[in-house]
């Protein structure tokens, strides 16, 4: 099978073609996985989920928050420092002096900080929502947060709650139970005025192992998880309104493309049919297509304002010159003998265009417009940055500036997949509109789309493929 792959202009068998089509998608995915997960390419880091404050501030001067990233070696040293502090605290508790080296007020503040370190675990298990902070005053929020953590520790101590796998280590669970017993000796629930005034044991830092890739190379699983959260309105970034932005982007692309087609196709038909108009129109259009469409953005804003209109206009400007030149060239491919025959039979200029030129180029015109629709998609991101940022591009631009690339790539893939599937659908229905055209380059999606047409043909005429008329029109 592979021997035929590199024969010049040699056709491939169906199996070979399918294998190569699959490889065209699998190879980039495999490369992405290798770059993302290969341990020999990047260093290993930990993204912290539980943080604590070691007493050795010289060795550990930084103050960490949940979500911060530390190196592999540093993480294990960080954990050991907290274990050493806890061991020292245990010795103090066993001694008769019990000199903790802090006042009762400092100890209460210290213990609240330990309670607060459990918040990320509580949120990950769905037991607490930090967004209530937006609805409460700062004082009320912290009172509610401390009370909730106190109650959760009690439920973990009694076994009423079970943590999700990977969210809390057995070591920290035991520390929580020990701490709750200390808290419970003073009060059954959280009371700021009646709170443990002796230091508790700190939770040992926890984190998730991650490969220290560049921020712009998120792993496939991170991209998938972010995509699922974004598309189901469960993102940690809030409601990104992906559905409404998606509709806005589709509206910009298709509105701009349809306007370009309505303006450009008649002009191109005339330029391709009459040499006089070709020489009058095409030189300037050919010159104009080299002008960067985004250069007209300020003009478009001045003319159309800041809303959707300048975005649609940019898609038109970016697509129209190429459409005119491409369709004009397609029009010139009409068999000259057909034009001569029509004029010999007395057809007027309008009749030649309407009854000969247009029917002859329709299949090729359909293909040209399909290709140009793909071209229109390439202008989407630039167009939506004009004036007020909108659509999917607003997510790409905003999250990209914040280096949240695991939220950027799903939107890029969404745009690409939309364009790809639209193209495949249009390719699939082409044989329905033009059954006399042989199309050997249809993709798998296009073949699926044309199945209903094949089924109807089988029911009506006992054949699986539309009848092919090999005679010239």
MILUM-671491 format. One record per residue (C-alpha): residue in three letters; y, x, z. Coordinates in nm, 2 decimals. Example, Ala and Ser with C-alpha at 12.3 -4.5 7.8 and 13.67 -1.06 7.14 Angstrom:
+------+--------+--------+--------+
! code !     yy !     xx !     zz !
+------+--------+--------+--------+
!  ALA !  -0.45 !   1.23 !   0.78 !
!  SER !  -0.11 !   1.37 !   0.71 !
+------+--------+--------+--------+
END
This chain:
+------+--------+--------+--------+
! code !     yy !     xx !     zz !
+------+--------+--------+--------+
!  UNK !   0.00 !   0.00 !   0.00 !
!  UNK !   0.25 !   0.28 !   0.10 !
!  UNK !   0.19 !   0.46 !  -0.23 !
!  UNK !   0.38 !   0.19 !  -0.42 !
!  UNK !   0.68 !   0.20 !  -0.19 !
!  UNK !   0.85 !   0.49 !  -0.36 !
!  UNK !   0.77 !   0.41 !  -0.72 !
!  UNK !   1.10 !   0.37 !  -0.91 !
!  UNK !   1.17 !   0.00 !  -0.98 !
!  UNK !   0.81 !  -0.09 !  -0.89 !
!  UNK !   0.77 !  -0.44 !  -0.74 !
!  UNK !   0.62 !  -0.47 !  -0.40 !
!  UNK !   0.34 !  -0.70 !  -0.29 !
!  UNK !   0.40 !  -0.99 !  -0.05 !
!  UNK !   0.24 !  -0.81 !   0.24 !
!  UNK !   0.44 !  -0.49 !   0.18 !
!  UNK !   0.76 !  -0.69 !   0.15 !
!  UNK !   0.70 !  -0.87 !   0.48 !
!  UNK !   0.62 !  -0.55 !   0.66 !
!  UNK !   0.94 !  -0.39 !   0.54 !
!  UNK !   1.15 !  -0.70 !   0.63 !
!  UNK !   1.01 !  -0.69 !   0.98 !
!  UNK !   1.07 !  -0.32 !   1.01 !
!  UNK !   1.43 !  -0.36 !   0.90 !
!  UNK !   1.49 !  -0.55 !   1.23 !
!  UNK !   1.24 !  -0.38 !   1.45 !
!  UNK !   1.36 !  -0.02 !   1.38 !
!  UNK !   1.71 !  -0.08 !   1.52 !
!  UNK !   1.57 !  -0.27 !   1.82 !
!  UNK !   1.32 !   0.01 !   1.89 !
!  UNK !   1.60 !   0.27 !   1.86 !
!  UNK !   1.82 !   0.07 !   2.10 !
!  UNK !   1.53 !   0.05 !   2.35 !
!  UNK !   1.47 !   0.42 !   2.33 !
!  UNK !   1.84 !   0.51 !   2.38 !
!  UNK !   1.86 !   0.26 !   2.67 !
!  UNK !   1.54 !   0.33 !   2.86 !
!  UNK !   1.43 !   0.69 !   2.78 !
!  UNK !   1.44 !   0.87 !   3.11 !
!  UNK !   1.50 !   1.21 !   2.95 !
!  UNK !   1.82 !   1.11 !   2.78 !
!  UNK !   2.03 !   0.99 !   3.08 !
!  UNK !   2.06 !   1.06 !   3.45 !
!  UNK !   1.93 !   0.80 !   3.71 !
!  UNK !   2.19 !   0.61 !   3.91 !
!  UNK !   2.18 !   0.33 !   4.17 !
!  UNK !   2.40 !   0.02 !   4.16 !
!  UNK !   2.45 !  -0.06 !   4.53 !
!  UNK !   2.37 !  -0.41 !   4.66 !
!  UNK !   2.39 !  -0.33 !   5.03 !
!  UNK !   2.65 !  -0.08 !   5.16 !
!  UNK !   2.71 !   0.08 !   5.50 !
!  UNK !   2.94 !   0.34 !   5.65 !
!  UNK !   2.78 !   0.66 !   5.77 !
!  UNK !   2.93 !   0.83 !   6.08 !
!  UNK !   2.95 !   1.16 !   5.89 !
!  UNK !   3.27 !   1.10 !   5.70 !
!  UNK !   3.29 !   1.46 !   5.58 !
!  UNK !   2.96 !   1.44 !   5.39 !
!  UNK !   3.03 !   1.08 !   5.29 !
!  UNK !   3.41 !   1.03 !   5.27 !
!  UNK !   3.41 !   0.75 !   5.02 !
!  UNK !   3.40 !   0.38 !   5.11 !
!  UNK !   3.16 !   0.19 !   4.89 !
!  UNK !   3.14 !  -0.18 !   4.78 !
!  UNK !   2.85 !  -0.37 !   4.64 !
!  UNK !   2.83 !  -0.30 !   4.27 !
!  UNK !   2.94 !   0.06 !   4.30 !
!  UNK !   2.72 !   0.32 !   4.13 !
!  UNK !   2.60 !   0.64 !   4.29 !
!  UNK !   2.37 !   0.92 !   4.17 !
!  UNK !   2.00 !   0.93 !   4.25 !
!  UNK !   2.02 !   1.23 !   4.49 !
!  UNK !   2.34 !   1.10 !   4.66 !
!  UNK !   2.18 !   0.75 !   4.71 !
!  UNK !   1.88 !   0.89 !   4.91 !
!  UNK !   2.11 !   1.11 !   5.12 !
!  UNK !   2.32 !   0.81 !   5.18 !
!  UNK !   2.02 !   0.61 !   5.30 !
!  UNK !   1.91 !   0.89 !   5.53 !
!  UNK !   2.25 !   0.92 !   5.69 !
!  UNK !   2.24 !   0.56 !   5.79 !
!  UNK !   1.88 !   0.60 !   5.92 !
!  UNK !   2.00 !   0.89 !   6.13 !
!  UNK !   2.29 !   0.69 !   6.27 !
!  UNK !   2.05 !   0.40 !   6.36 !
!  UNK !   1.81 !   0.65 !   6.53 !
!  UNK !   2.10 !   0.79 !   6.73 !
!  UNK !   2.21 !   0.43 !   6.83 !
!  UNK !   1.85 !   0.35 !   6.94 !
!  UNK !   1.85 !   0.66 !   7.17 !
!  UNK !   2.18 !   0.54 !   7.32 !
!  UNK !   2.04 !   0.20 !   7.38 !
!  UNK !   1.74 !   0.34 !   7.56 !
!  UNK !   1.96 !   0.57 !   7.78 !
!  UNK !   2.10 !   0.44 !   8.10 !
!  UNK !   2.46 !   0.54 !   8.02 !
!  UNK !   2.49 !   0.35 !   7.69 !
!  UNK !   2.81 !   0.52 !   7.59 !
!  UNK !   2.86 !   0.40 !   7.23 !
!  UNK !   3.18 !   0.58 !   7.18 !
!  UNK !   3.38 !   0.27 !   7.08 !
!  UNK !   3.57 !  -0.01 !   7.26 !
!  UNK !   3.43 !  -0.37 !   7.28 !
!  UNK !   3.69 !  -0.48 !   7.02 !
!  UNK !   3.59 !  -0.20 !   6.78 !
!  UNK !   3.23 !  -0.29 !   6.83 !
!  UNK !   3.29 !  -0.65 !   6.74 !
!  UNK !   3.47 !  -0.54 !   6.43 !
!  UNK !   3.19 !  -0.30 !   6.35 !
!  UNK !   2.93 !  -0.58 !   6.39 !
!  UNK !   3.12 !  -0.82 !   6.17 !
!  UNK !   3.13 !  -0.55 !   5.90 !
!  UNK !   2.75 !  -0.53 !   5.92 !
!  UNK !   2.72 !  -0.91 !   5.89 !
!  UNK !   2.95 !  -0.89 !   5.59 !
!  UNK !   2.73 !  -0.63 !   5.42 !
!  UNK !   2.46 !  -0.90 !   5.39 !
!  UNK !   2.68 !  -1.12 !   5.17 !
!  UNK !   2.56 !  -0.99 !   4.83 !
!  UNK !   2.20 !  -1.05 !   4.93 !
!  UNK !   2.28 !  -1.40 !   5.04 !
!  UNK !   2.47 !  -1.47 !   4.72 !
!  UNK !   2.18 !  -1.33 !   4.51 !
!  UNK !   1.94 !  -1.56 !   4.68 !
!  UNK !   2.17 !  -1.86 !   4.63 !
!  UNK !   2.25 !  -1.91 !   5.00 !
!  UNK !   2.62 !  -1.84 !   4.98 !
!  UNK !   2.89 !  -1.87 !   4.72 !
!  UNK !   3.18 !  -1.63 !   4.75 !
!  UNK !   3.39 !  -1.85 !   4.52 !
!  UNK !   3.46 !  -2.08 !   4.81 !
!  UNK !   3.72 !  -1.82 !   4.89 !
!  UNK !   3.94 !  -1.98 !   4.62 !
!  UNK !   3.93 !  -2.31 !   4.81 !
!  UNK !   3.98 !  -2.19 !   5.16 !
!  UNK !   4.24 !  -1.99 !   5.34 !
!  UNK !   4.15 !  -1.63 !   5.42 !
!  UNK !   4.09 !  -1.71 !   5.79 !
!  UNK !   3.88 !  -2.01 !   5.72 !
!  UNK !   3.68 !  -1.82 !   5.45 !
!  UNK !   3.59 !  -1.53 !   5.68 !
!  UNK !   3.50 !  -1.78 !   5.97 !
!  UNK !   3.27 !  -1.97 !   5.73 !
!  UNK !   3.12 !  -1.64 !   5.59 !
!  UNK !   3.04 !  -1.49 !   5.93 !
!  UNK !   2.89 !  -1.82 !   6.06 !
!  UNK !   2.67 !  -1.85 !   5.75 !
!  UNK !   2.55 !  -1.49 !   5.77 !
!  UNK !   2.47 !  -1.54 !   6.14 !
!  UNK !   2.28 !  -1.86 !   6.06 !
!  UNK !   2.09 !  -1.70 !   5.78 !
!  UNK !   1.99 !  -1.41 !   6.00 !
!  UNK !   1.85 !  -1.65 !   6.25 !
!  UNK !   1.65 !  -1.83 !   5.98 !
!  UNK !   1.51 !  -1.50 !   5.85 !
!  UNK !   1.42 !  -1.41 !   6.21 !
!  UNK !   1.23 !  -1.73 !   6.26 !
!  UNK !   1.07 !  -1.72 !   5.92 !
!  UNK !   1.24 !  -2.04 !   5.79 !
!  UNK !   1.38 !  -1.84 !   5.49 !
!  UNK !   1.21 !  -1.61 !   5.25 !
!  UNK !   1.41 !  -1.37 !   5.04 !
!  UNK !   1.35 !  -1.33 !   4.67 !
!  UNK !   1.15 !  -1.03 !   4.56 !
!  UNK !   1.36 !  -0.71 !   4.53 !
!  UNK !   1.67 !  -0.84 !   4.71 !
!  UNK !   1.59 !  -0.72 !   5.06 !
!  UNK !   1.37 !  -0.43 !   5.17 !
!  UNK !   1.12 !  -0.47 !   5.46 !
!  UNK !   1.31 !  -0.21 !   5.65 !
!  UNK !   1.63 !  -0.41 !   5.63 !
!  UNK !   1.45 !  -0.73 !   5.71 !
!  UNK !   1.33 !  -0.58 !   6.03 !
!  UNK !   1.68 !  -0.45 !   6.11 !
!  UNK !   1.82 !  -0.80 !   6.06 !
!  UNK !   1.56 !  -0.94 !   6.30 !
!  UNK !   1.65 !  -0.68 !   6.56 !
!  UNK !   2.02 !  -0.74 !   6.52 !
!  UNK !   1.98 !  -1.12 !   6.55 !
!  UNK !   1.80 !  -1.08 !   6.88 !
!  UNK !   2.10 !  -0.88 !   7.00 !
!  UNK !   2.34 !  -1.14 !   6.87 !
!  UNK !   2.14 !  -1.43 !   7.01 !
!  UNK !   2.16 !  -1.28 !   7.36 !
!  UNK !   2.53 !  -1.35 !   7.35 !
!  UNK !   2.56 !  -1.68 !   7.16 !
!  UNK !   2.33 !  -1.91 !   6.96 !
!  UNK !   2.58 !  -1.93 !   6.67 !
!  UNK !   2.89 !  -1.75 !   6.55 !
!  UNK !   3.19 !  -1.76 !   6.78 !
!  UNK !   3.47 !  -1.50 !   6.73 !
!  UNK !   3.56 !  -1.53 !   7.10 !
!  UNK !   3.20 !  -1.48 !   7.21 !
!  UNK !   3.05 !  -1.21 !   6.99 !
!  UNK !   2.83 !  -0.91 !   7.06 !
!  UNK !   3.05 !  -0.63 !   7.19 !
!  UNK !   2.79 !  -0.35 !   7.15 !
!  UNK !   2.72 !  -0.20 !   6.81 !
!  UNK !   2.43 !  -0.33 !   6.60 !
!  UNK !   2.21 !  -0.13 !   6.37 !
!  UNK !   2.35 !  -0.09 !   6.02 !
!  UNK !   2.15 !  -0.21 !   5.72 !
!  UNK !   2.01 !   0.08 !   5.51 !
!  UNK !   2.19 !   0.10 !   5.18 !
!  UNK !   2.00 !  -0.07 !   4.89 !
!  UNK !   2.05 !  -0.05 !   4.52 !
!  UNK !   1.90 !  -0.11 !   4.18 !
!  UNK !   1.79 !   0.19 !   3.98 !
!  UNK !   1.98 !   0.21 !   3.65 !
!  UNK !   1.99 !   0.47 !   3.38 !
!  UNK !   2.33 !   0.63 !   3.37 !
!  UNK !   2.40 !   0.54 !   3.01 !
!  UNK !   2.75 !   0.53 !   2.87 !
!  UNK !   2.91 !   0.20 !   2.95 !
!  UNK !   2.92 !   0.10 !   2.58 !
!  UNK !   2.54 !   0.12 !   2.56 !
!  UNK !   2.40 !  -0.16 !   2.78 !
!  UNK !   2.03 !  -0.21 !   2.79 !
!  UNK !   1.87 !  -0.49 !   2.59 !
!  UNK !   1.76 !  -0.67 !   2.91 !
!  UNK !   2.12 !  -0.65 !   3.04 !
!  UNK !   2.26 !  -0.80 !   2.72 !
!  UNK !   2.00 !  -1.08 !   2.72 !
!  UNK !   2.06 !  -1.17 !   3.08 !
!  UNK !   2.44 !  -1.17 !   3.03 !
!  UNK !   2.40 !  -1.37 !   2.72 !
!  UNK !   2.19 !  -1.63 !   2.90 !
!  UNK !   2.44 !  -1.65 !   3.18 !
!  UNK !   2.74 !  -1.67 !   2.95 !
!  UNK !   2.59 !  -1.94 !   2.72 !
!  UNK !   2.47 !  -2.15 !   3.02 !
!  UNK !   2.81 !  -2.13 !   3.21 !
!  UNK !   2.64 !  -1.93 !   3.49 !
!  UNK !   2.82 !  -1.60 !   3.43 !
!  UNK !   2.96 !  -1.40 !   3.72 !
!  UNK !   3.28 !  -1.38 !   3.51 !
!  UNK !   3.32 !  -1.76 !   3.54 !
!  UNK !   3.31 !  -2.02 !   3.26 !
!  UNK !   3.38 !  -1.83 !   2.94 !
!  UNK !   3.38 !  -2.16 !   2.74 !
!  UNK !   3.15 !  -2.00 !   2.47 !
!  UNK !   3.07 !  -2.34 !   2.31 !
!  UNK !   3.43 !  -2.44 !   2.25 !
!  UNK !   3.53 !  -2.09 !   2.14 !
!  UNK !   3.24 !  -2.09 !   1.90 !
!  UNK !   3.35 !  -2.41 !   1.74 !
!  UNK !   3.70 !  -2.27 !   1.71 !
!  UNK !   3.57 !  -1.95 !   1.54 !
!  UNK !   3.36 !  -2.15 !   1.29 !
!  UNK !   3.66 !  -2.37 !   1.21 !
!  UNK !   3.87 !  -2.06 !   1.13 !
!  UNK !   3.61 !  -1.91 !   0.90 !
!  UNK !   3.51 !  -2.22 !   0.71 !
!  UNK !   3.87 !  -2.36 !   0.68 !
!  UNK !   3.99 !  -2.02 !   0.54 !
!  UNK !   3.70 !  -1.99 !   0.31 !
!  UNK !   3.73 !  -2.35 !   0.17 !
!  UNK !   4.10 !  -2.31 !   0.11 !
!  UNK !   4.03 !  -1.98 !  -0.07 !
!  UNK !   3.77 !  -2.15 !  -0.28 !
!  UNK !   3.99 !  -2.45 !  -0.36 !
!  UNK !   4.27 !  -2.22 !  -0.48 !
!  UNK !   4.07 !  -1.93 !  -0.62 !
!  UNK !   3.79 !  -2.10 !  -0.82 !
!  UNK !   4.01 !  -2.29 !  -1.07 !
!  UNK !   4.23 !  -1.98 !  -1.12 !
!  UNK !   3.92 !  -1.76 !  -1.17 !
!  UNK !   3.77 !  -2.01 !  -1.42 !
!  UNK !   4.08 !  -2.01 !  -1.63 !
!  UNK !   4.12 !  -1.63 !  -1.61 !
!  UNK !   3.75 !  -1.58 !  -1.71 !
!  UNK !   3.78 !  -1.82 !  -2.00 !
!  UNK !   4.11 !  -1.73 !  -2.15 !
!  UNK !   4.19 !  -1.36 !  -2.21 !
!  UNK !   4.57 !  -1.44 !  -2.20 !
!  UNK !   4.54 !  -1.56 !  -1.84 !
!  UNK !   4.30 !  -1.28 !  -1.75 !
!  UNK !   4.56 !  -1.02 !  -1.85 !
!  UNK !   4.84 !  -1.22 !  -1.67 !
!  UNK !   4.66 !  -1.28 !  -1.34 !
!  UNK !   4.39 !  -1.02 !  -1.28 !
!  UNK !   4.60 !  -0.70 !  -1.28 !
!  UNK !   4.82 !  -0.82 !  -0.99 !
!  UNK !   4.52 !  -0.97 !  -0.80 !
!  UNK !   4.34 !  -0.64 !  -0.84 !
!  UNK !   4.64 !  -0.46 !  -0.70 !
!  UNK !   4.68 !  -0.71 !  -0.42 !
!  UNK !   4.32 !  -0.68 !  -0.29 !
!  UNK !   4.39 !  -0.32 !  -0.19 !
!  UNK !   4.66 !  -0.43 !   0.05 !
!  UNK !   4.52 !  -0.47 !   0.41 !
!  UNK !   4.53 !  -0.83 !   0.50 !
!  UNK !   4.61 !  -0.76 !   0.87 !
!  UNK !   4.94 !  -0.60 !   0.75 !
!  UNK !   5.06 !  -0.96 !   0.67 !
!  UNK !   4.99 !  -1.08 !   1.03 !
!  UNK !   5.36 !  -1.07 !   1.14 !
!  UNK !   5.46 !  -1.26 !   0.82 !
!  UNK !   5.19 !  -1.52 !   0.88 !
!  UNK !   5.31 !  -1.57 !   1.24 !
!  UNK !   5.67 !  -1.61 !   1.12 !
!  UNK !   5.56 !  -1.87 !   0.87 !
!  UNK !   5.28 !  -2.06 !   1.05 !
!  UNK !   5.35 !  -2.00 !   1.42 !
!  UNK !   5.11 !  -1.88 !   1.69 !
!  UNK !   4.83 !  -2.14 !   1.67 !
!  UNK !   4.53 !  -2.16 !   1.43 !
!  UNK !   4.72 !  -2.17 !   1.10 !
!  UNK !   4.80 !  -1.79 !   1.07 !
!  UNK !   4.44 !  -1.71 !   1.15 !
!  UNK !   4.31 !  -1.94 !   0.87 !
!  UNK !   4.57 !  -1.79 !   0.64 !
!  UNK !   4.45 !  -1.44 !   0.71 !
!  UNK !   4.10 !  -1.54 !   0.61 !
!  UNK !   4.24 !  -1.68 !   0.29 !
!  UNK !   4.44 !  -1.37 !   0.21 !
!  UNK !   4.14 !  -1.15 !   0.28 !
!  UNK !   3.90 !  -1.35 !   0.07 !
!  UNK !   4.10 !  -1.49 !  -0.22 !
!  UNK !   4.16 !  -1.18 !  -0.43 !
!  UNK !   3.79 !  -1.08 !  -0.43 !
!  UNK !   3.69 !  -1.44 !  -0.50 !
!  UNK !   3.92 !  -1.46 !  -0.81 !
!  UNK !   3.80 !  -1.13 !  -0.95 !
!  UNK !   3.43 !  -1.20 !  -0.88 !
!  UNK !   3.42 !  -1.55 !  -1.02 !
!  UNK !   3.63 !  -1.45 !  -1.32 !
!  UNK !   3.37 !  -1.18 !  -1.41 !
!  UNK !   3.10 !  -1.43 !  -1.36 !
!  UNK !   3.27 !  -1.67 !  -1.60 !
!  UNK !   3.28 !  -1.40 !  -1.87 !
!  UNK !   2.90 !  -1.38 !  -1.86 !
!  UNK !   2.86 !  -1.71 !  -2.03 !
!  UNK !   2.67 !  -1.67 !  -2.36 !
!  UNK !   2.93 !  -1.64 !  -2.64 !
!  UNK !   2.70 !  -1.84 !  -2.87 !
!  UNK !   2.72 !  -2.14 !  -2.64 !
!  UNK !   3.10 !  -2.13 !  -2.66 !
!  UNK !   3.10 !  -2.09 !  -3.04 !
!  UNK !   2.86 !  -2.38 !  -3.08 !
!  UNK !   3.06 !  -2.61 !  -2.86 !
!  UNK !   3.38 !  -2.54 !  -3.05 !
!  UNK !   3.21 !  -2.57 !  -3.39 !
!  UNK !   3.10 !  -2.92 !  -3.28 !
!  UNK !   3.46 !  -3.00 !  -3.21 !
!  UNK !   3.48 !  -2.97 !  -2.84 !
!  UNK !   3.83 !  -2.94 !  -2.69 !
!  UNK !   3.93 !  -2.66 !  -2.46 !
!  UNK !   3.89 !  -2.89 !  -2.16 !
!  UNK !   3.55 !  -3.00 !  -2.28 !
!  UNK !   3.44 !  -2.64 !  -2.33 !
!  UNK !   3.53 !  -2.56 !  -1.97 !
!  UNK !   3.39 !  -2.88 !  -1.82 !
!  UNK !   3.07 !  -2.92 !  -2.03 !
!  UNK !   2.98 !  -2.56 !  -2.12 !
!  UNK !   3.14 !  -2.30 !  -1.89 !
!  UNK !   3.11 !  -2.47 !  -1.55 !
!  UNK !   2.74 !  -2.58 !  -1.60 !
!  UNK !   2.65 !  -2.24 !  -1.73 !
!  UNK !   2.79 !  -2.05 !  -1.44 !
!  UNK !   2.71 !  -2.29 !  -1.16 !
!  UNK !   2.40 !  -2.10 !  -1.02 !
!  UNK !   2.59 !  -1.77 !  -1.03 !
!  UNK !   2.91 !  -1.93 !  -0.89 !
!  UNK !   2.70 !  -2.07 !  -0.60 !
!  UNK !   2.57 !  -1.71 !  -0.53 !
!  UNK !   2.92 !  -1.57 !  -0.56 !
!  UNK !   3.06 !  -1.82 !  -0.31 !
!  UNK !   2.76 !  -1.75 !  -0.07 !
!  UNK !   2.84 !  -1.38 !  -0.08 !
!  UNK !   3.21 !  -1.44 !  -0.03 !
!  UNK !   3.14 !  -1.66 !   0.27 !
!  UNK !   2.99 !  -1.36 !   0.43 !
!  UNK !   3.30 !  -1.17 !   0.34 !
!  UNK !   3.51 !  -1.43 !   0.52 !
!  UNK !   3.31 !  -1.38 !   0.84 !
!  UNK !   3.42 !  -1.01 !   0.84 !
!  UNK !   3.78 !  -1.12 !   0.88 !
!  UNK !   3.72 !  -1.34 !   1.18 !
!  UNK !   3.78 !  -1.09 !   1.46 !
!  UNK !   4.10 !  -0.96 !   1.31 !
!  UNK !   4.22 !  -1.32 !   1.23 !
!  UNK !   4.17 !  -1.44 !   1.59 !
!  UNK !   4.38 !  -1.16 !   1.73 !
!  UNK !   4.68 !  -1.28 !   1.54 !
!  UNK !   4.93 !  -1.47 !   1.76 !
!  UNK !   4.75 !  -1.62 !   2.06 !
!  UNK !   4.40 !  -1.47 !   2.10 !
!  UNK !   4.14 !  -1.74 !   2.05 !
!  UNK !   3.78 !  -1.82 !   1.97 !
!  UNK !   3.50 !  -1.57 !   2.03 !
!  UNK !   3.73 !  -1.28 !   1.97 !
!  UNK !   3.91 !  -1.35 !   2.29 !
!  UNK !   3.59 !  -1.28 !   2.48 !
!  UNK !   3.52 !  -0.97 !   2.28 !
!  UNK !   3.87 !  -0.83 !   2.33 !
!  UNK !   3.91 !  -0.93 !   2.70 !
!  UNK !   3.57 !  -0.81 !   2.82 !
!  UNK !   3.58 !  -0.50 !   2.60 !
!  UNK !   3.90 !  -0.39 !   2.77 !
!  UNK !   3.72 !  -0.43 !   3.10 !
!  UNK !   3.42 !  -0.24 !   2.98 !
!  UNK !   3.19 !  -0.54 !   3.02 !
!  UNK !   3.00 !  -0.45 !   2.71 !
!  UNK !   2.69 !  -0.65 !   2.82 !
!  UNK !   2.91 !  -0.96 !   2.77 !
!  UNK !   3.06 !  -0.82 !   2.44 !
!  UNK !   2.75 !  -0.76 !   2.25 !
!  UNK !   2.60 !  -1.12 !   2.28 !
!  UNK !   2.92 !  -1.25 !   2.12 !
!  UNK !   2.90 !  -1.00 !   1.84 !
!  UNK !   2.53 !  -1.09 !   1.79 !
!  UNK !   2.62 !  -1.46 !   1.79 !
!  UNK !   2.87 !  -1.41 !   1.51 !
!  UNK !   2.62 !  -1.20 !   1.31 !
!  UNK !   2.33 !  -1.44 !   1.36 !
!  UNK !   2.55 !  -1.74 !   1.26 !
!  UNK !   2.65 !  -1.57 !   0.93 !
!  UNK !   2.29 !  -1.46 !   0.87 !
!  UNK !   2.14 !  -1.80 !   0.92 !
!  UNK !   2.41 !  -1.98 !   0.72 !
!  UNK !   2.35 !  -1.73 !   0.43 !
!  UNK !   1.97 !  -1.79 !   0.46 !
!  UNK !   2.01 !  -2.16 !   0.46 !
!  UNK !   2.24 !  -2.15 !   0.16 !
!  UNK !   1.99 !  -1.92 !  -0.02 !
!  UNK !   1.71 !  -2.16 !   0.06 !
!  UNK !   1.87 !  -2.48 !  -0.07 !
!  UNK !   1.98 !  -2.30 !  -0.39 !
!  UNK !   1.65 !  -2.38 !  -0.55 !
!  UNK !   1.70 !  -2.74 !  -0.47 !
!  UNK !   2.04 !  -2.75 !  -0.65 !
!  UNK !   1.92 !  -2.53 !  -0.94 !
!  UNK !   1.54 !  -2.57 !  -0.97 !
!  UNK !   1.54 !  -2.40 !  -1.31 !
!  UNK !   1.65 !  -2.06 !  -1.16 !
!  UNK !   1.38 !  -1.82 !  -1.06 !
!  UNK !   1.47 !  -1.66 !  -0.72 !
!  UNK !   1.23 !  -1.38 !  -0.61 !
!  UNK !   1.45 !  -1.24 !  -0.34 !
!  UNK !   1.46 !  -1.52 !  -0.09 !
!  UNK !   1.43 !  -1.42 !   0.28 !
!  UNK !   1.19 !  -1.58 !   0.53 !
!  UNK !   1.45 !  -1.82 !   0.67 !
!  UNK !   1.54 !  -1.93 !   0.31 !
!  UNK !   1.17 !  -1.99 !   0.24 !
!  UNK !   1.15 !  -2.21 !   0.55 !
!  UNK !   1.46 !  -2.40 !   0.45 !
!  UNK !   1.31 !  -2.48 !   0.11 !
!  UNK !   0.99 !  -2.62 !   0.25 !
!  UNK !   1.11 !  -2.98 !   0.25 !
!  UNK !   1.20 !  -2.95 !  -0.12 !
!  UNK !   0.86 !  -2.81 !  -0.20 !
!  UNK !   0.69 !  -3.09 !  -0.01 !
!  UNK !   0.89 !  -3.36 !  -0.19 !
!  UNK !   0.80 !  -3.19 !  -0.52 !
!  UNK !   0.43 !  -3.19 !  -0.42 !
!  UNK !   0.44 !  -3.56 !  -0.33 !
!  UNK !   0.62 !  -3.67 !  -0.64 !
!  UNK !   0.48 !  -3.44 !  -0.91 !
!  UNK !   0.18 !  -3.27 !  -0.75 !
!  UNK !   0.34 !  -2.92 !  -0.75 !
!  UNK !   0.46 !  -2.69 !  -0.48 !
!  UNK !   0.74 !  -2.52 !  -0.66 !
!  UNK !   1.03 !  -2.68 !  -0.85 !
!  UNK !   0.96 !  -2.68 !  -1.23 !
!  UNK !   1.11 !  -2.37 !  -1.40 !
!  UNK !   1.28 !  -2.42 !  -1.73 !
!  UNK !   1.27 !  -2.09 !  -1.91 !
!  UNK !   1.47 !  -2.21 !  -2.21 !
!  UNK !   1.83 !  -2.09 !  -2.24 !
!  UNK !   2.08 !  -2.36 !  -2.18 !
+------+--------+--------+--------+
END
